[in-house]
Amino acid sequence: YTTLFRSLTFQGGELMRIKFDEKMLVAQDLSAIGNLSLAVAIPILQVQKIPLAILPTSLLSTQSEGFGIPAVSDCYSFVKETFAHWQAQNVKITAALVGYIDNLATGEALYQYLKQAELDLVVIDPVFADEGKFYPNLDERHLALQKKLLQVADFATPNLTEAKFLTGQMQNDPDLAKLAHEVERLLRPGGRAVITGVELDGQKGCIWLEDGQLKTCVLPKVTGHFYGSGDVFAALLASFLRQKVPFEQAIKQATGLTQQALIQTADQNVDRSYGIYLGELLPQLAKGISHED
């Protein structure tokens, strides 16, 4: 995997160096228990020296699945006040990664910010459903919110269930090229979508469009369900796109490294409700960012 990561990362030149004051907004929930969402996005981005502006969309005692009903703290007022403070202090936000949002007002505040901010890069991971159903306490209103957010997205990373909900193509075996095309129509002009969690010929991975043609990146399936795998993929993809890695290259790189994290998580032999193990992935990312020969 190290060889794959380095060759994909540095093919065609060094990664873009990002100035420390050019912050990447990361807006997702923070779970006190469960290694997903902000808990995986922050280390994945920071170990690659991407400066962050961290914005919890909600605080949870545990992730929303696998631990009963968690305690939840709404962050709407904090989000609004944070945006006002950043503006007053001239904090420079140049990119964004947006993930799980449970509070609709918080989502609307994020939409209004992204609509007027004119950032260099906006990656939306429309986190609201999986395995054919909505996540706990989310519903059609959150689907409508995500459709709205996608209007300001340069890139989107829905899983297969989310792509079906977003486009209304709910059949078991949709036309994947059409599905990807319909998702991209929801994005800002020129926006690109990659659909995750797609199984093809016993393997699992991603699909996307290149010049109107369906492209795939699938790898041997790791058995079972992994909470937070989509969060890891979205953070990896956003980190590579932030560093100007070409789209297809970034997808293949993120897919391979996500699979590696799933294999290592399975090897830990612990309850998967606790999320994704990053103990071996992060040092690898750190080596990749410093490898310049």
Protein Blocks (a to p, Z undefined) as FASTA:
>chain_A
ZZmmmmmmmgoiacddddfklccdddddddfbhcehjllmmmmmmmnopacddddfbdcf
bdfehjajaddddfklmmmmmmmmmmmnopacfbdcddddfblklmmmmmmmmmmnopab
dcddddfbeehiacehiafklmmmmmmmmmmcfbdcddfklmmmmnopabfbdcfklmmm
mmmmmmcehiacddehiaeehiacddddeehiacdddddddedjdehklmmmmmmmmmmm
mnopafklmmmmmmmmmmmmmmmmmmnopafknopafklmmmmmmmmmmmcZZ
